[in-house]
Amino acid sequence: MTGYDVRIENHGSIVLVQPLTDTAREWLTANVGEDSMYFGGALVVEPRYLGELVDGMVSDGLNLFN
């Protein structure tokens, strides 16, 4: 998966947003609240919030793999 900053895994009721680069980790730290939940290094997101998160990552130049 070279060239990607973030991997998105849809698990039905949750989505895991796995940062693959330091740039992606820094972006999540800067743009996601401190009270967010992580699982194995991946941000846990409810599907209804994914669109806004993806829009923000893409507009800031991150490359996504899903």
C-alpha positions in Angstrom: 0.0 0.0 0.0 2.7 2.5 -0.8 1.6 6.0 -1.5 -1.3 5.9 0.9 -1.6 7.9 4.1 -4.7 6.4 5.6 -6.5 3.0 5.3 -10.3 2.9 5.9 -11.9 -0.3 7.1 -15.7 -0.5 7.2 -16.9 -3.0 9.8 -20.6 -2.2 9.6 -21.5 -0.4 12.8 -18.0 1.1 13.1 -15.3 2.3 10.7 -11.6 2.1 11.5 -9.4 4.9 10.2 -5.8 3.7 10.3 -3.1 6.3 9.8 -0.2 4.8 7.7 2.2 7.8 7.8 3.4 10.3 10.3 1.6 13.0 8.2 -1.8 11.1 8.8 -1.1 10.6 12.5 -0.3 14.3 12.9 -3.5 15.2 10.9 -5.6 13.1 13.2 -4.0 14.6 16.3 -4.6 18.1 15.1 -8.2 17.6 13.8 -9.9 15.0 16.0 -10.9 15.5 19.6 -8.8 14.1 22.5 -11.8 12.1 23.7 -11.8 10.0 20.5 -11.6 6.3 20.7 -8.7 4.3 19.1 -8.4 0.6 18.5 -5.0 -0.8 17.6 -3.8 2.6 16.5 -6.9 3.2 14.3 -9.4 5.9 15.0 -12.9 4.4 15.6 -15.6 6.3 13.8 -19.3 5.9 13.5 -20.3 5.7 9.8 -22.4 8.8 9.9 -19.3 10.9 10.7 -17.0 9.3 8.1 -18.0 11.6 5.2 -17.0 14.8 6.9 -13.7 13.2 8.2 -12.8 11.9 4.7 -13.6 15.3 3.1 -11.3 17.0 5.6 -8.4 14.5 5.0 -8.7 14.7 1.2 -8.9 18.5 1.2 -5.7 18.6 3.2 -4.0 16.3 0.7 -4.0 12.9 2.4 -4.3 9.8 0.1 -6.9 7.3 1.3 -7.1 3.5 0.7 -10.4 1.7 1.3 
